[in-house]
Amino acid sequence: MIELQILSLFLSSRDVYNNYYNYLDLIYLKENYNIIYKLYIIIDIYYNKYPDNDSMSFEDLESLYLINYPTTRDTQRQELDATLVSLRSVTANPEIIRELLDQHKIRSIAQEVAVLALDVSEGRSPTDELVAKVTSLGEVQKMSTEDSFVTDDLETLHNTAVKTPGLRWRQHFLNQSLGSLRKGDFGFIFARPETGKTTFLASEITFMADQADGPIVWFNNEEQGSKVMLRCYQAALGYTLPELFTDIGEASTAFHDVCGDKIKIFDEASITKERVESILRGLNPSLVIFDQIDKLSGFQSDRRDLEMGKIYRWARELAKEFAPVIGVCQSDVSGENQRYLTMANVADAKTSKQAEADWVLGIGKTQDEGFHNVRFFNISKNKLIGDADTLPEMRHASGSLIIDAARARYIDPMRKEIR
């Protein structure tokens, strides 16, 4: 909930409170979220009463609330307790919240400018008041624009783009070729049906979950969502289904020890872009997955490939705003019984899908005798920077892995498996 994310940011920083509090729509909050409205009032009281304090604790927030609203009824106290629990669990991305608040502040000041301009034109207000307000609008716009420029400090660039790892893969060869997934990265995997795309995702994200600060959000419009979550249980623990169900309590505890509550699978047959954006704004994800990305609705064009281009361009924008994005799509019939798939095998695309992606990974399989459990991986596009251990000669690597479908894992026969 965005109101709680803003509230959390106000608690952690007086500077943020000073910059944005007066531009909040408190009337809307009072009419729709009365408890949250009162919490904003308490923060305002606190920072005015204690001018030397740069932040506010949850304990002070609760205590000051009860002091200022001593007649709180039992039902209101229950609502307050539930709100405070939700507030404690909020993981807000300060950059995104500040950008949202900047936009809101600009709109608020612009509205004030419009009213003042009318008053000045009719002689009800002096010109200098309008000039001051227009100047303040320009300052906010300038600050917002400056935040969009990329630093030219080489050490900062190295630390953020290379030295600081993102989400690392379970498969060693992917760390050597693609390297970490970081915010802004968008890529997709593609294969023929029933090749093992979902198994690959389950195997990788259950390894990434422990590295993630926020949730891994999986938008599923393909197979049944409960089956996908079971696949994640298997991949996280390396269990077959009979092993998983032998001791359900023990398996559940073990899964949450590995993944916490990071894996969020949103399961609907038809998922719209508006629904996705609303969910992501409330979750602050560390990774976003679309399985299948081509089935998302809300995009229209005269040709199928151009429609796909719009979807993939939007996915790239999501990666820049929220977290790295992985899409899943199909290979066309040209990829049937082929080992190493290239970008030419991507379904419903000429160049529209491939052009928007930073990386493209094809998974092939063959019906040749003795290769039933072998999957062939080929990285046909790679614009990622990688990590310190990424090898330039492996940027477009290809190779084979064994699929252990019973345990939802991929195994590299040349290396010891990473648990």
VENCORVEN-V908282 format. One record per pair of residues at least 4 apart in sequence whose C-alpha atoms are under 8 Angstrom apart, sorted by the first residue. I is the first residue (numbers start at 0). J is the second residue. D is the distance in Angstrom with one decimal. If there is no record, write none. Layout:
<<I | J | D> <I | J | D>>
//
This chain:
<<0 | 4 | 6.5> <0 | 280 | 7.9> <0 | 281 | 5.1> <1 | 5 | 6.2> <1 | 280 | 7.2> <1 | 281 | 6.1> <2 | 6 | 6.1> <2 | 35 | 7.7> <3 | 7 | 6.0> <3 | 35 | 7.7> <3 | 85 | 7.9> <3 | 86 | 5.9> <3 | 89 | 7.2> <4 | 8 | 6.3> <4 | 86 | 7.6> <4 | 89 | 6.3> <4 | 90 | 7.3> <4 | 91 | 5.3> <4 | 96 | 7.5> <5 | 9 | 6.2> <5 | 91 | 7.9> <5 | 96 | 6.7> <6 | 10 | 6.3> <6 | 39 | 7.0> <6 | 86 | 7.9> <7 | 11 | 6.4> <7 | 86 | 6.7> <7 | 89 | 7.2> <7 | 91 | 7.4> <8 | 12 | 6.2> <8 | 15 | 7.0> <8 | 16 | 7.9> <8 | 91 | 7.4> <8 | 93 | 7.1> <9 | 13 | 6.4> <9 | 15 | 5.9> <9 | 16 | 5.0> <9 | 42 | 7.7> <9 | 54 | 7.8> <10 | 16 | 8.0> <10 | 42 | 7.3> <10 | 54 | 5.6> <10 | 55 | 5.0> <10 | 56 | 6.8> <10 | 57 | 7.9> <11 | 53 | 7.7> <11 | 54 | 4.9> <11 | 55 | 6.4> <11 | 56 | 7.9> <12 | 16 | 6.5> <12 | 53 | 5.9> <12 | 54 | 5.1> <12 | 55 | 7.9> <13 | 17 | 6.0> <13 | 46 | 7.2> <13 | 52 | 7.6> <13 | 53 | 5.0> <13 | 54 | 5.6> <14 | 18 | 6.2> <14 | 53 | 7.6> <15 | 19 | 6.2> <15 | 20 | 7.9> <16 | 20 | 5.2> <17 | 21 | 7.8> <19 | 23 | 7.0> <19 | 100 | 6.8> <19 | 101 | 8.0> <19 | 104 | 7.0> <22 | 103 | 7.5> <22 | 104 | 5.9> <22 | 107 | 6.5> <24 | 28 | 6.7> <25 | 29 | 6.0> <25 | 36 | 6.6> <26 | 30 | 6.3> <27 | 31 | 6.1> <27 | 32 | 7.9> <28 | 32 | 5.0> <28 | 33 | 6.3> <28 | 35 | 7.0> <28 | 36 | 5.2> <29 | 33 | 4.6> <29 | 34 | 8.0> <29 | 35 | 7.9> <29 | 36 | 5.2> <29 | 37 | 7.7> <32 | 36 | 6.1> <33 | 37 | 6.2> <34 | 38 | 6.3> <34 | 75 | 7.9> <34 | 78 | 7.4> <34 | 79 | 6.4> <34 | 82 | 7.8> <35 | 39 | 6.4> <35 | 82 | 7.6> <36 | 40 | 6.5> <37 | 41 | 6.2> <37 | 64 | 7.7> <38 | 42 | 6.3> <38 | 60 | 7.4> <38 | 64 | 7.0> <39 | 43 | 6.3> <40 | 44 | 6.3> <41 | 45 | 6.1> <41 | 60 | 6.8> <41 | 63 | 6.7> <41 | 64 | 6.1> <41 | 67 | 7.9> <42 | 46 | 6.2> <42 | 55 | 7.7> <42 | 60 | 7.1> <43 | 47 | 6.3> <44 | 48 | 6.0> <45 | 49 | 5.9> <45 | 55 | 7.8> <45 | 63 | 7.9> <46 | 50 | 5.7> <46 | 52 | 7.1> <55 | 59 | 6.6> <55 | 60 | 7.0> <56 | 60 | 6.3> <57 | 61 | 6.3> <57 | 83 | 7.9> <57 | 87 | 7.8> <58 | 62 | 6.1> <59 | 63 | 5.8> <60 | 64 | 6.1> <61 | 65 | 6.4> <61 | 83 | 8.0> <62 | 66 | 6.3> <63 | 67 | 6.1> <64 | 68 | 5.9> <65 | 69 | 5.3> <65 | 71 | 7.4> <71 | 75 | 6.0> <71 | 76 | 6.2> <72 | 76 | 6.0> <73 | 77 | 6.2> <74 | 78 | 6.3> <75 | 79 | 6.0> <76 | 80 | 6.1> <77 | 81 | 6.2> <78 | 82 | 6.1> <79 | 83 | 6.2> <80 | 84 | 6.2> <81 | 85 | 6.3> <82 | 86 | 6.0> <83 | 87 | 6.2> <84 | 88 | 6.6> <85 | 89 | 6.5> <90 | 213 | 7.1> <90 | 282 | 7.7> <90 | 283 | 6.6> <91 | 96 | 7.2> <91 | 283 | 6.2> <92 | 96 | 6.3> <92 | 283 | 6.4> <93 | 97 | 5.9> <94 | 98 | 6.2> <95 | 99 | 6.3> <95 | 320 | 7.3> <95 | 321 | 7.9> <96 | 100 | 6.1> <97 | 101 | 6.0> <98 | 102 | 6.3> <98 | 143 | 7.3> <99 | 103 | 6.3> <100 | 104 | 6.0> <101 | 105 | 6.1> <101 | 139 | 7.2> <101 | 143 | 6.7> <102 | 106 | 6.3> <103 | 107 | 6.2> <104 | 108 | 6.2> <104 | 139 | 7.9> <105 | 109 | 6.0> <105 | 136 | 6.3> <105 | 139 | 6.7> <105 | 140 | 7.0> <106 | 110 | 6.2> <107 | 111 | 6.4> <108 | 112 | 6.1> <108 | 132 | 7.3> <108 | 135 | 8.0> <108 | 136 | 6.1> <109 | 113 | 6.3> <109 | 133 | 8.0> <109 | 136 | 6.9> <110 | 114 | 6.5> <111 | 115 | 6.1> <111 | 132 | 7.8> <112 | 116 | 5.9> <112 | 129 | 6.6> <112 | 132 | 6.3> <112 | 133 | 6.5> <113 | 117 | 6.5> <114 | 118 | 6.4> <115 | 119 | 6.1> <115 | 124 | 7.1> <115 | 128 | 7.9> <115 | 129 | 5.9> <116 | 120 | 6.1> <116 | 129 | 6.5> <117 | 121 | 6.3> <118 | 122 | 6.1> <118 | 123 | 4.9> <118 | 124 | 5.4> <119 | 123 | 5.8> <119 | 124 | 4.9> <119 | 125 | 6.1> <119 | 126 | 6.1> <119 | 129 | 7.5> <124 | 128 | 7.4> <125 | 129 | 7.3> <126 | 130 | 6.3> <127 | 131 | 6.1> <128 | 132 | 6.3> <129 | 133 | 6.2> <130 | 134 | 6.1> <131 | 135 | 6.3> <132 | 136 | 6.3> <133 | 137 | 6.3> <134 | 138 | 6.3> <135 | 139 | 6.4> <136 | 140 | 6.2> <137 | 141 | 6.0> <138 | 142 | 6.2> <139 | 143 | 6.2> <140 | 144 | 6.1> <141 | 145 | 6.1> <142 | 146 | 6.4> <143 | 147 | 7.1> <144 | 148 | 7.2> <150 | 155 | 7.6> <150 | 156 | 7.4> <151 | 156 | 7.4> <152 | 156 | 6.3> <153 | 157 | 6.1> <154 | 158 | 6.1> <155 | 159 | 6.1> <156 | 160 | 5.7> <156 | 161 | 7.8> <157 | 161 | 5.3> <157 | 162 | 5.9> <158 | 162 | 4.6> <158 | 163 | 5.5> <159 | 163 | 5.6> <160 | 384 | 7.1> <161 | 384 | 6.8> <161 | 385 | 6.5> <161 | 386 | 5.3> <161 | 387 | 6.8> <162 | 386 | 6.7> <162 | 387 | 6.8> <164 | 179 | 6.1> <164 | 181 | 7.9> <164 | 386 | 6.7> <165 | 179 | 4.8> <165 | 180 | 5.3> <165 | 181 | 5.0> <166 | 179 | 5.1> <166 | 180 | 5.0> <166 | 181 | 6.7> <166 | 207 | 5.9> <166 | 210 | 6.4> <166 | 211 | 7.1> <167 | 174 | 6.5> <167 | 178 | 6.8> <167 | 179 | 4.8> <167 | 180 | 6.8> <167 | 207 | 6.4> <167 | 210 | 7.9> <168 | 173 | 6.3> <168 | 174 | 5.9> <168 | 178 | 7.7> <168 | 179 | 7.2> <168 | 203 | 6.0> <168 | 206 | 7.0> <168 | 207 | 6.8> <169 | 173 | 8.0> <169 | 202 | 7.5> <169 | 203 | 5.6> <169 | 206 | 5.8> <169 | 207 | 7.6> <169 | 417 | 6.2> <169 | 418 | 8.0> <170 | 174 | 6.9> <170 | 203 | 7.7> <170 | 411 | 7.5> <170 | 417 | 7.6> <171 | 175 | 6.4> <172 | 176 | 6.1> <173 | 177 | 5.3> <173 | 178 | 6.3> <174 | 178 | 4.1> <174 | 179 | 6.6> <174 | 385 | 7.6> <174 | 386 | 7.7> <174 | 388 | 7.5> <174 | 389 | 6.3> <175 | 385 | 7.9> <175 | 388 | 6.2> <175 | 389 | 4.1> <175 | 390 | 5.4> <175 | 393 | 6.6> <175 | 394 | 7.8> <176 | 385 | 7.4> <176 | 389 | 5.8> <176 | 390 | 6.2> <176 | 391 | 7.4> <176 | 393 | 4.9> <176 | 394 | 4.6> <176 | 395 | 6.9> <176 | 396 | 6.5> <177 | 358 | 7.8> <177 | 381 | 6.7> <177 | 383 | 6.2> <177 | 384 | 7.7> <177 | 385 | 5.8> <177 | 389 | 7.3> <177 | 394 | 6.5> <178 | 383 | 7.3> <178 | 384 | 7.4> <178 | 385 | 4.0> <178 | 386 | 5.4> <178 | 388 | 8.0> <178 | 389 | 5.9> <179 | 385 | 5.9> <179 | 386 | 6.5> <180 | 184 | 6.3> <180 | 323 | 6.2> <181 | 322 | 7.0> <181 | 323 | 5.5> <182 | 318 | 5.9> <182 | 319 | 6.0> <182 | 320 | 7.9> <182 | 321 | 6.8> <182 | 322 | 4.4> <182 | 323 | 4.7> <183 | 315 | 7.1> <183 | 316 | 7.8> <183 | 317 | 7.9> <183 | 318 | 4.4> <183 | 319 | 3.9> <183 | 320 | 7.3> <183 | 321 | 7.8> <183 | 322 | 6.3> <183 | 323 | 5.6> <183 | 324 | 7.9> <184 | 315 | 7.3> <184 | 318 | 5.9> <184 | 319 | 7.3> <184 | 322 | 7.7> <184 | 323 | 4.8> <184 | 324 | 6.4> <184 | 357 | 6.3> <184 | 383 | 7.5> <185 | 314 | 7.1> <185 | 315 | 5.5> <185 | 318 | 6.1> <185 | 323 | 5.8> <185 | 324 | 4.8> <185 | 325 | 6.0> <185 | 326 | 7.9> <185 | 355 | 7.9> <185 | 356 | 5.5> <185 | 357 | 5.5> <185 | 358 | 7.0> <186 | 324 | 6.6> <186 | 325 | 5.3> <186 | 326 | 6.3> <186 | 356 | 4.8> <186 | 357 | 5.3> <186 | 358 | 4.6> <186 | 359 | 5.6> <186 | 360 | 8.0> <187 | 325 | 5.3> <187 | 326 | 4.4> <187 | 327 | 5.5> <187 | 328 | 7.3> <187 | 356 | 7.1> <187 | 358 | 6.7> <187 | 359 | 5.2> <187 | 360 | 6.4> <188 | 196 | 7.5> <188 | 325 | 7.5> <188 | 326 | 6.4> <188 | 327 | 5.2> <188 | 328 | 6.5> <188 | 359 | 5.9> <188 | 360 | 4.7> <188 | 361 | 5.7> <188 | 362 | 7.3> <189 | 196 | 7.4> <189 | 327 | 5.8> <189 | 328 | 4.9> <189 | 329 | 5.0> <189 | 330 | 5.7> <189 | 345 | 6.9> <189 | 359 | 7.9> <189 | 360 | 6.5> <189 | 361 | 5.1> <189 | 362 | 6.3> <190 | 194 | 6.4> <190 | 196 | 7.0> <190 | 328 | 7.1> <190 | 329 | 5.1> <190 | 330 | 4.7> <190 | 334 | 7.5> <190 | 340 | 7.8> <190 | 361 | 5.9> <190 | 362 | 5.1> <190 | 363 | 6.2> <191 | 329 | 5.6> <191 | 330 | 5.0> <191 | 331 | 7.0> <191 | 332 | 7.7> <191 | 334 | 6.7> <191 | 335 | 6.6> <191 | 363 | 7.4> <192 | 329 | 6.9> <194 | 362 | 7.4> <194 | 363 | 7.2> <194 | 364 | 6.8> <194 | 374 | 7.8> <195 | 199 | 6.1> <195 | 402 | 7.7> <195 | 404 | 7.9> <196 | 200 | 6.4> <196 | 327 | 7.5> <196 | 362 | 7.7> <197 | 201 | 6.1> <197 | 227 | 7.5> <197 | 290 | 7.9> <198 | 202 | 6.0> <198 | 230 | 6.9> <198 | 234 | 7.9> <198 | 404 | 7.1> <198 | 407 | 5.1> <198 | 408 | 6.6> <198 | 409 | 7.9> <199 | 203 | 6.2> <199 | 407 | 7.5> <199 | 408 | 6.9> <199 | 409 | 6.8> <200 | 204 | 6.0> <201 | 205 | 6.1> <201 | 227 | 7.8> <201 | 230 | 6.3> <201 | 231 | 4.9> <201 | 234 | 6.0> <201 | 235 | 7.9> <201 | 407 | 6.9> <201 | 408 | 7.8> <202 | 206 | 6.8> <202 | 231 | 7.1> <202 | 234 | 5.0> <202 | 235 | 7.0> <202 | 407 | 6.2> <202 | 408 | 5.2> <202 | 409 | 6.8> <203 | 207 | 6.4> <204 | 208 | 5.9> <204 | 215 | 7.7> <205 | 209 | 7.7> <205 | 231 | 6.5> <205 | 234 | 6.6> <205 | 235 | 5.2> <205 | 257 | 7.6> <205 | 258 | 6.3> <206 | 210 | 7.9> <206 | 235 | 7.0> <206 | 258 | 8.0> <206 | 418 | 7.7> <207 | 211 | 6.4> <208 | 214 | 7.8> <208 | 215 | 7.0> <208 | 257 | 7.6> <208 | 258 | 5.2> <208 | 259 | 7.6> <208 | 261 | 6.1> <208 | 262 | 7.1> <209 | 257 | 6.6> <209 | 258 | 5.7> <209 | 259 | 7.5> <211 | 215 | 7.6> <211 | 261 | 7.7> <211 | 285 | 5.8> <211 | 286 | 7.9> <212 | 285 | 6.3> <213 | 261 | 6.7> <213 | 282 | 7.7> <213 | 283 | 6.3> <213 | 284 | 4.9> <213 | 285 | 4.8> <214 | 260 | 7.5> <214 | 261 | 4.2> <214 | 262 | 5.9> <214 | 263 | 6.6> <214 | 282 | 7.1> <214 | 283 | 7.3> <214 | 284 | 4.8> <214 | 285 | 5.7> <214 | 286 | 7.0> <215 | 261 | 5.7> <215 | 262 | 5.0> <215 | 263 | 6.0> <215 | 284 | 5.9> <215 | 285 | 5.7> <215 | 286 | 4.7> <215 | 287 | 6.0> <215 | 288 | 7.8> <216 | 262 | 6.3> <216 | 263 | 4.9> <216 | 264 | 6.0> <216 | 265 | 7.3> <216 | 284 | 6.5> <216 | 285 | 8.0> <216 | 286 | 6.3> <216 | 287 | 4.9> <216 | 288 | 6.2> <217 | 262 | 7.4> <217 | 263 | 6.0> <217 | 264 | 4.6> <217 | 265 | 6.0> <217 | 287 | 6.0> <217 | 288 | 4.6> <217 | 289 | 6.2> <217 | 290 | 7.5> <218 | 264 | 6.0> <218 | 265 | 4.9> <218 | 266 | 6.3> <218 | 267 | 7.9> <218 | 270 | 8.0> <218 | 287 | 7.7> <218 | 288 | 6.0> <218 | 289 | 5.0> <218 | 290 | 6.2> <219 | 224 | 6.6> <219 | 264 | 6.7> <219 | 265 | 5.9> <219 | 266 | 4.9> <219 | 267 | 6.5> <219 | 268 | 7.7> <219 | 289 | 6.4> <219 | 290 | 5.1> <219 | 291 | 6.8> <220 | 266 | 6.1> <220 | 267 | 5.4> <220 | 268 | 4.7> <220 | 269 | 6.5> <220 | 270 | 7.2> <220 | 290 | 6.2> <220 | 291 | 6.2> <220 | 294 | 7.4> <221 | 268 | 7.2> <221 | 290 | 6.3> <221 | 291 | 6.1> <222 | 226 | 7.3> <222 | 227 | 7.3> <223 | 227 | 6.7> <223 | 266 | 7.6> <224 | 228 | 6.4> <224 | 264 | 7.0> <224 | 265 | 7.6> <224 | 266 | 5.4> <225 | 229 | 6.2> <226 | 230 | 6.2> <227 | 231 | 6.4> <228 | 232 | 6.4> <228 | 264 | 7.3> <229 | 233 | 6.3> <230 | 234 | 6.1> <230 | 406 | 7.8> <230 | 407 | 5.9> <231 | 235 | 5.9> <231 | 407 | 7.5> <232 | 236 | 6.3> <232 | 238 | 7.8> <232 | 243 | 7.9> <232 | 254 | 6.2> <233 | 237 | 5.3> <233 | 238 | 4.9> <233 | 239 | 6.3> <233 | 240 | 7.1> <233 | 243 | 7.1> <233 | 406 | 5.3> <233 | 407 | 5.8> <234 | 238 | 7.1> <234 | 406 | 6.0> <234 | 407 | 4.8> <234 | 408 | 5.6> <235 | 254 | 6.4> <235 | 257 | 6.8> <235 | 258 | 7.5> <235 | 418 | 8.0> <236 | 250 | 8.0> <236 | 253 | 7.4> <236 | 254 | 6.6> <237 | 406 | 5.2> <237 | 407 | 7.3> <237 | 408 | 7.0> <237 | 418 | 8.0> <238 | 242 | 5.6> <238 | 243 | 5.7> <238 | 405 | 7.7> <238 | 406 | 5.2> <239 | 243 | 6.1> <239 | 405 | 5.3> <239 | 406 | 4.9> <240 | 244 | 6.2> <240 | 405 | 7.4> <240 | 406 | 7.7> <241 | 245 | 6.2> <242 | 246 | 7.8> <243 | 247 | 6.6> <243 | 250 | 6.1> <244 | 250 | 7.6> <246 | 250 | 6.2> <247 | 251 | 6.0> <248 | 252 | 6.3> <249 | 253 | 6.1> <250 | 254 | 6.0> <251 | 255 | 6.3> <252 | 256 | 6.2> <253 | 257 | 6.4> <254 | 258 | 6.0> <254 | 259 | 7.3> <255 | 259 | 4.2> <255 | 260 | 6.4> <258 | 262 | 7.1> <269 | 294 | 7.5> <269 | 295 | 6.8> <269 | 296 | 6.9> <270 | 274 | 6.7> <270 | 275 | 7.3> <270 | 294 | 7.9> <270 | 295 | 5.5> <270 | 296 | 6.1> <271 | 275 | 6.4> <271 | 295 | 5.8> <271 | 296 | 4.7> <271 | 297 | 5.5> <272 | 276 | 6.2> <272 | 295 | 6.9> <272 | 296 | 6.5> <272 | 297 | 5.9> <273 | 277 | 6.2> <273 | 297 | 7.8> <274 | 278 | 6.3> <275 | 279 | 6.2> <276 | 280 | 6.2> <277 | 281 | 6.7> <278 | 282 | 6.4> <279 | 283 | 6.0> <279 | 284 | 6.6> <279 | 321 | 7.5> <283 | 321 | 6.7> <284 | 321 | 6.6> <284 | 322 | 6.2> <285 | 321 | 7.5> <285 | 322 | 5.3> <285 | 323 | 7.1> <286 | 322 | 5.3> <286 | 323 | 5.2> <286 | 324 | 6.1> <286 | 325 | 7.9> <287 | 322 | 6.6> <287 | 323 | 6.3> <287 | 324 | 4.7> <287 | 325 | 6.3> <288 | 324 | 5.8> <288 | 325 | 4.8> <288 | 326 | 5.8> <288 | 327 | 7.8> <289 | 324 | 7.8> <289 | 325 | 6.4> <289 | 326 | 4.8> <289 | 327 | 6.1> <290 | 326 | 6.4> <290 | 327 | 5.1> <290 | 328 | 7.3> <291 | 295 | 7.5> <291 | 326 | 6.9> <291 | 327 | 5.1> <291 | 328 | 5.7> <292 | 310 | 7.7> <292 | 326 | 5.4> <292 | 327 | 5.7> <292 | 328 | 6.3> <293 | 307 | 6.6> <293 | 310 | 7.4> <293 | 327 | 7.9> <293 | 328 | 6.4> <295 | 310 | 7.6> <298 | 306 | 6.2> <298 | 309 | 6.7> <298 | 310 | 6.7> <299 | 306 | 5.6> <300 | 305 | 6.1> <300 | 306 | 4.9> <301 | 305 | 7.3> <301 | 306 | 7.5> <302 | 306 | 6.3> <303 | 307 | 6.3> <303 | 347 | 6.6> <303 | 348 | 7.9> <304 | 308 | 6.3> <304 | 347 | 5.6> <304 | 348 | 4.9> <304 | 349 | 6.6> <304 | 351 | 6.3> <304 | 352 | 7.8> <305 | 309 | 6.4> <305 | 351 | 6.5> <306 | 310 | 6.5> <307 | 311 | 6.2> <307 | 347 | 7.5> <307 | 348 | 7.2> <307 | 351 | 6.7> <307 | 352 | 6.3> <308 | 312 | 6.0> <308 | 351 | 4.6> <308 | 352 | 5.4> <308 | 355 | 7.5> <309 | 313 | 6.1> <310 | 314 | 6.3> <311 | 315 | 6.3> <311 | 351 | 7.9> <311 | 352 | 6.0> <311 | 355 | 6.1> <311 | 356 | 7.5> <312 | 316 | 6.5> <312 | 355 | 5.8> <313 | 317 | 6.3> <314 | 318 | 6.3> <314 | 324 | 6.9> <315 | 319 | 6.5> <315 | 324 | 7.4> <315 | 355 | 6.8> <315 | 356 | 7.3> <316 | 320 | 6.3> <317 | 321 | 5.8> <317 | 322 | 7.1> <317 | 324 | 7.4> <318 | 322 | 4.8> <318 | 323 | 4.8> <318 | 324 | 5.4> <319 | 323 | 7.5> <328 | 345 | 7.9> <328 | 346 | 7.6> <329 | 345 | 6.5> <329 | 346 | 5.7> <330 | 334 | 5.8> <330 | 344 | 5.4> <330 | 345 | 4.6> <330 | 346 | 4.9> <331 | 335 | 7.7> <331 | 344 | 5.8> <331 | 345 | 5.9> <331 | 346 | 4.3> <331 | 347 | 7.5> <332 | 344 | 7.8> <333 | 337 | 7.9> <333 | 344 | 5.9> <334 | 340 | 6.3> <334 | 344 | 5.6> <334 | 363 | 7.3> <335 | 364 | 7.9> <335 | 365 | 7.8> <336 | 363 | 7.4> <336 | 364 | 5.9> <336 | 365 | 4.4> <336 | 366 | 6.2> <337 | 363 | 5.7> <337 | 364 | 6.0> <337 | 365 | 5.8> <338 | 362 | 7.7> <338 | 363 | 4.5> <338 | 364 | 5.2> <338 | 365 | 6.0> <338 | 374 | 7.6> <338 | 375 | 5.4> <338 | 376 | 7.9> <339 | 361 | 7.0> <339 | 362 | 7.0> <339 | 363 | 5.5> <339 | 375 | 5.8> <339 | 376 | 6.4> <339 | 377 | 5.6> <339 | 397 | 7.5> <340 | 344 | 6.2> <340 | 361 | 5.2> <340 | 362 | 6.5> <340 | 363 | 5.9> <340 | 376 | 7.8> <340 | 377 | 6.3> <341 | 345 | 7.5> <341 | 361 | 6.5> <341 | 377 | 7.2> <341 | 378 | 7.9> <341 | 379 | 5.6> <342 | 353 | 7.0> <342 | 359 | 7.6> <342 | 361 | 7.9> <342 | 379 | 6.3> <342 | 380 | 7.9> <343 | 349 | 7.9> <348 | 352 | 6.1> <348 | 353 | 7.9> <350 | 354 | 5.8> <351 | 355 | 6.9> <352 | 356 | 6.8> <353 | 359 | 7.3> <357 | 380 | 7.0> <357 | 381 | 5.9> <357 | 382 | 5.0> <357 | 383 | 6.3> <358 | 378 | 7.4> <358 | 379 | 7.6> <358 | 380 | 4.8> <358 | 381 | 4.4> <358 | 382 | 6.1> <358 | 383 | 7.0> <359 | 378 | 5.9> <359 | 379 | 5.7> <359 | 380 | 5.0> <359 | 381 | 6.7> <360 | 376 | 6.9> <360 | 377 | 5.8> <360 | 378 | 4.6> <360 | 379 | 6.3> <360 | 380 | 7.4> <361 | 376 | 5.8> <361 | 377 | 5.3> <361 | 378 | 6.5> <361 | 379 | 7.4> <362 | 374 | 6.4> <362 | 375 | 5.5> <362 | 376 | 4.8> <362 | 377 | 6.6> <363 | 374 | 5.8> <363 | 375 | 4.9> <363 | 376 | 6.5> <364 | 370 | 7.9> <364 | 371 | 7.8> <364 | 373 | 6.8> <364 | 374 | 5.2> <364 | 375 | 6.1> <365 | 370 | 6.7> <365 | 371 | 7.2> <366 | 370 | 6.8> <366 | 371 | 6.4> <367 | 371 | 7.3> <372 | 401 | 5.6> <372 | 402 | 5.4> <372 | 403 | 7.3> <373 | 399 | 6.6> <373 | 400 | 5.8> <373 | 401 | 4.7> <373 | 402 | 6.2> <374 | 399 | 5.6> <374 | 400 | 5.4> <374 | 401 | 6.2> <374 | 402 | 6.7> <375 | 397 | 7.3> <375 | 398 | 5.8> <375 | 399 | 4.4> <375 | 400 | 6.6> <376 | 397 | 5.4> <376 | 398 | 5.4> <376 | 399 | 5.9> <376 | 400 | 7.6> <377 | 395 | 7.2> <377 | 396 | 6.1> <377 | 397 | 4.3> <377 | 398 | 6.7> <378 | 394 | 7.5> <378 | 395 | 4.9> <378 | 396 | 5.7> <378 | 397 | 6.3> <379 | 395 | 5.9> <380 | 395 | 6.8> <381 | 394 | 6.3> <381 | 395 | 6.7> <385 | 389 | 5.6> <389 | 393 | 7.8> <390 | 394 | 6.9> <392 | 396 | 7.8> <399 | 411 | 7.6> <400 | 409 | 6.3> <400 | 410 | 5.6> <400 | 411 | 5.1> <400 | 412 | 6.9> <401 | 409 | 5.6> <401 | 410 | 5.0> <401 | 411 | 6.3> <401 | 412 | 7.1> <402 | 407 | 7.7> <402 | 408 | 6.2> <402 | 409 | 4.6> <402 | 410 | 6.3> <403 | 407 | 5.9> <403 | 408 | 5.2> <403 | 409 | 5.9> <403 | 410 | 7.1> <404 | 408 | 6.4> <410 | 416 | 6.3> <411 | 415 | 7.3> <411 | 416 | 6.8>>
//
